[in-house]
């Protein structure tokens, strides 16, 4: 059953990857990319790496691919104009494709010659997630915390760089709101009957 599931999921991954490249509509391309991510997560579940499968679904499908989809749908980009002149890049793309194919053949030949019992996705732990967590929060706790701090600094830096102060936009001033007196905000008017303010 595992072999049948592997071949079905592999065929879906390869087909969706080809459709990502070949789709004329960029929205369709992003949807094919989401399908490729989901089926790649299924392949990772088959080999027992459920943590990596969950990571692909949460990070790539939940954030990256949806971000691509919203950016493509929100921006009014003339894709016909962008695709003009792409034929000059085909030789370079062909060289990259041949390099990728050589890498896949190299990895496949190394996998076939290796002992299949050498791969243990959860060494000494019930699940793969527990094995990764046990190593990450014991031996590599300092590095894990440092990487979190670096990512936090990068996020704050990106917000600061993209935040532009515009004088024509009304902004809330909490200091002015708390210092305001009742006489500054209200005014008592004596309105005569039958006449408006």
C-alpha positions, 0 to 999 in steps of 0.5 A: 500500500505504501508503494502505491501511495508513493507512486500516486503522490509522486505523479501528482507532485511532478504533474503539479510542478510542471503545471506551475511552470506551464500555466499561463494564468499566475493564479492557476500557477499558485494553485498548482504550487499549493497542490505540489506542497500538499502532496510533498507533505504526503510524501514526507508522511510516508517516510515518517517525517510528520514534523517536516510535513506539518512544517511544509503545510503550515509555512509554505502553504499557509504563508508563502503560497497564500501570500503569492496568491494574494499578491498576484490577485491584488496587483494589476500586473500586465503578464503578457508584457512581462513574458515578452523577451523570455526566449533569450533566457531559455538556454540558461534555464535549460542548463539549470534544468540539466544541473537539477536532473543530474542532482536528482540522478545522483541522489537517487543512485546514492539512495538505491545503493544505501542500506534502507534500514539506515534512515530512522526519522525518529531515533529513540522517540515515539514520533519524529516531532518528539525526536526533533524537539528533544534535540532542539530544546536540549543540545541546541537550545541556545542556538534556537533562542538566538535564531529566534532573536535574530528573526525578531530583530529582522521583523522589527527592522522590516517594519521600521524600514517600511513604516513611513511617516506622512504628515497628512494622515491623522494619527492617535496621540495618547498623550494629548488624549489623556491630558485633555480637559473637559473644558477643551472638549465640551462647550455649553450653548444656550440655544433659543427655542425654534432656532438651530445652532 
